[in-house]
């Protein structure tokens, strides 16, 4: 069985991405894996500086956890998949927007595209609705 060595967590400042980052920290710590955080600048999320997002996630890190940050620009799903290949990610942990079946089917979601095209396991973390 392959070991988990590198976990990629795309982050965008949303509640679900913060929950995914928390899961990423947990699993990276438990597996002794590197945690790679990826912020993709795009038309959808161009106004949030990556440093603010990264700084918030870096709070309360488990001792000894190796965290690397990456920034890309372009199509979000494409950039996530490219970075996963670049770092030889063992898995991707990402948030879901929770669009619902009908709306998601019409416009598609980044998480759906990544799940369908990824060569490594993908864990989708949903934000609570309350």
C-alpha positions in Angstrom: 0.0 0.0 0.0 1.3 3.4 -1.0 2.0 5.9 1.8 0.7 9.5 1.8 3.7 11.7 1.3 2.3 15.0 -0.1 -1.2 16.4 0.4 -2.4 19.3 -1.8 -5.0 21.6 -0.4 -6.4 24.3 -2.7 -7.5 27.3 -0.7 -9.6 30.3 -1.5 -10.7 31.9 1.7 -14.1 30.2 1.8 -15.5 28.3 4.8 -15.2 25.0 3.0 -11.6 25.6 2.0 -10.8 26.5 5.6 -12.3 23.2 6.7 -10.3 21.4 4.0 -7.1 23.1 5.2 -7.9 21.8 8.7 -8.4 18.3 7.4 -5.2 18.6 5.4 -3.2 19.7 8.5 -4.7 16.7 10.5 -3.9 14.1 7.8 -0.5 15.5 7.0 0.4 15.4 10.7 -0.9 11.8 11.2 0.8 10.5 8.0 4.0 12.5 8.4 3.3 14.1 5.0 4.1 17.5 3.5 1.2 19.8 3.3 1.0 21.9 0.1 -1.4 24.8 0.0 -2.4 26.2 -3.4 -4.1 29.5 -4.1 -5.3 30.0 -7.7 -5.9 33.6 -8.7 -8.8 33.7 -11.2 -11.6 36.0 -12.3 -13.8 34.5 -9.6 -11.4 35.2 -6.7 -9.0 37.9 -7.7 -9.6 40.3 -4.7 -8.3 38.1 -1.8 -4.6 38.3 -1.3 -3.1 34.8 -0.9 -1.0 35.9 2.1 -4.1 36.5 4.2 -5.4 33.0 3.5 -2.0 31.4 4.0 -1.3 33.3 7.2 -4.7 32.2 8.7 -4.0 28.5 7.9 -0.5 28.7 9.3 -1.9 29.4 12.8 -1.9 26.5 15.1 0.2 24.1 13.0 1.2 20.8 14.5 4.9 20.7 15.6 7.2 19.6 12.8 4.6 19.8 10.0 6.2 20.8 6.7 4.0 23.3 4.9 4.7 24.7 1.4 2.6 27.4 -0.3 2.0 27.9 -4.0 0.3 30.5 -6.1 -0.9 30.0 -9.6 -3.2 31.9 -12.0 -5.7 30.6 -14.5 -8.4 28.0 -14.7 -8.8 26.8 -11.1 -9.4 23.1 -11.8 -6.6 23.0 -14.4 -4.1 24.6 -12.0 -5.0 22.3 -9.2 -4.4 19.2 -11.3 -1.2 20.6 -12.8 0.2 21.4 -9.3 -0.8 17.9 -8.1 1.2 16.5 -10.9 4.1 18.9 -10.3 4.5 18.0 -6.7 3.6 14.3 -7.1 0.7 14.7 -4.7 -0.5 11.6 -2.9 -4.0 13.1 -2.5 -6.0 16.3 -2.8 -8.2 17.6 -0.1 -10.5 20.4 -1.1 -13.6 22.2 -0.2 -17.0 22.1 -2.0 -19.2 25.0 -2.8 -22.2 22.9 -2.2 -24.1 24.1 -5.3 -26.6 21.3 -5.2 -27.3 18.8 -7.9 -29.3 21.0 -10.4 -27.1 24.1 -10.3 -23.9 22.0 -10.2 -25.0 20.1 -13.2 -25.6 23.3 -15.2 -22.3 25.1 -14.5 -20.2 22.3 -13.0 -18.0 22.9 -10.0 -14.3 23.0 -9.5 -14.4 20.1 -7.1 -16.4 17.9 -9.5 -13.9 18.7 -12.3 -11.0 17.8 -10.1 -12.6 14.5 -8.9 -13.4 13.5 -12.5 -9.9 14.3 -13.8 -7.5 13.6 -10.9 -5.1 10.7 -11.0 -4.9 10.6 -7.2 -7.6 10.3 -4.5 -9.6 13.5 -3.8 -11.4 14.2 -0.5 -14.2 16.8 -0.7 -14.9 18.7 2.5 -18.3 20.4 2.8 -19.0 23.3 5.0 -21.8 23.0 7.5 -25.0 24.7 6.4 -25.9 26.0 9.9 
